[in-house]
């Protein structure tokens, strides 16, 4: 097997910076439950022997992603919002708190270049707020329109419902209810509901809806590769750089 390629760490992105800020406030070190102990790569959160940094895809993406993250979500090595920030340069990340809101988040949601959509299941929302598609001019094929900004609540399902109910600044946003028959393939943290997607899967569905098909497929492939590296590290097995997931990501990166 070929060794895992190594690359210099990419510049910190929004989730990485949020993680650093959260760690700086911690009174004690964060220990990931069930994960490998010891040194981790600052660029991908994996152990150095299973580093993913050299495989990070870089794509031009017109859509933006706004991650509102539950308190310890940025600290979890299994968090997949990090993968969205790897792929989508226009990713913003904010920590959530019930009693206060980051002024930068409010400014982003009010920025006229963006059309924000709060991504959440429509069954929990008043019907008049629910949309299943983007407004005219917001997709990748409409350069003159506003850029779509997908607002994702990055948390466990109980946390996400609480964040949705207790964030009045989100009440005026249209709620994008994703329609998909695809079952989640995420194997790192199991949802309580089989139909739920992990954060990066939601991001990929949003990109597809915005007409960013190549970016959506690349993010899906990147999740598969990350899952392989993460689980192999956990099981103390070497990475297989020649498997189908790596080959698909390589083909998409070279397209």
Secondary structure, 3 states (H helix, E strand, C coil): CCCCCCCCCCCCCHHHHHHHHHHHHCCCCCCCCCCCCCCCCCCCCCCHHHCCHHHCCCCCCCCEEEEEECCCHHHCCCCCHHHHHHHCCCEEEEECCCCCCCHHHHHHHHCCCEEEEEECCHHHCCHHHEECCCCCCCCCCCCCCCEEEEEEEECCHHHHHHHHHCCHHHCCCEEECCCCCCCCCCCCCCCCCCCCCCHHHHHHHHHHHCCCHHHHHHHHHHHHHHHHHHHHHHCCCCCCCCCHHHHHHHHHHCC
